[in-house]
Amino acid sequence: MIILEVCCGNLASVHAAVEGGAPRVELCSALELDGLTPLWEDLTQARRQYPSLKIHALIRPRAGDFCYSQKETDIIADQILQALDLGADGIVTGALTKEGDIDLKVMEKLMKVAVNVTFHRAFDVCRSTKEALEEIIGLGCSRILTSGQAPTAPQGTALLKELQEQAAGRIIIMPGCGVSPENCAGIIKATGCKEIHASASEERDGVKVTSAAKVAGILRELGYLAKA
């Protein structure tokens, strides 16, 4: 079984993801800034309206790089606790040093308060993927969201396959970025990954909103793949 996670930048997108059949969402805000911490009201309402939906909350308090000061680290830790208190099932976060390595000091502090952690696409700008993968495993993260250090997951399938092989069941490698009904099965076949991440969005009045039809289309293709 292949698991689809849908990236939702607002409550309307959560509604559409559920309508399309998504079993899990990554909830955030400000997709135009590559995603920030979700509005607490959106998380509260999503949890209340969909008690069985798996909700992972992106915790990223500002746009820009992934290098955080002590003060910012404290803010992230507080936001993690708030998200979990409001019913999030998992946390999506990540931190790097200025040199482009995993910031183990920051991540170790965050791992003390977080659960079911996905290390996000900060991984795609780290300087040594093989070393970073081992460090993230050592931290106890559940999965890594990555496009294989390429602009999109379809373009990064070669590295995604290498990461999946190196992970060897110790952590989930979850391809994301540019995933669609047309290419999702090809990404899974090429990489051997068991989870995949997509925004499945369309633009409405200048705002990106998840498309229930696209979600359903991805799930349909993944379902055919599982039966093959």
Stockholm file with secondary structure:
# STOCKHOLM 1.0

chainA/1-228         MIILEVCCGNLASVHAAVEGGAPRVELCSALELDGLTPLWEDLTQARRQYPSLKIHALIRPRAGDFCYSQKETDIIADQILQALDLGADGIVTGALTKEGDIDLKVMEKLMKVAVNVTFHRAFDVCRSTKEALEEIIGLGCSRILTSGQAPTAPQGTALLKELQEQAAGRIIIMPGCGVSPENCAGIIKATGCKEIHASASEERDGVKVTSAAKVAGILRELGYLAKA
#=GR chainA/1-228 SS CCEEEEEESSHHHHHHHHHHTCSEEEECBCGGGTCBCCCHHHHHHHHHHCTTSEEEEECCCSSSCSCCCHHHHHHHHHHHHHHHHTTCSEEEECCBCTTSSBCHHHHHHHHTTCCSEEECGGGGGCSCHHHHHHHHHHHTCSEEEECSSSSSTGGGHHHHHHHHHHHTTSSEEEEBSSCCTTTHHHHHHHHCCSEEEECCEEEETTEEEECHHHHHHHHHHHHHHHHC
#=GC SS_cons         CCEEEEEESSHHHHHHHHHHTCSEEEECBCGGGTCBCCCHHHHHHHHHHCTTSEEEEECCCSSSCSCCCHHHHHHHHHHHHHHHHTTCSEEEECCBCTTSSBCHHHHHHHHTTCCSEEECGGGGGCSCHHHHHHHHHHHTCSEEEECSSSSSTGGGHHHHHHHHHHHTTSSEEEEBSSCCTTTHHHHHHHHCCSEEEECCEEEETTEEEECHHHHHHHHHHHHHHHHC
//
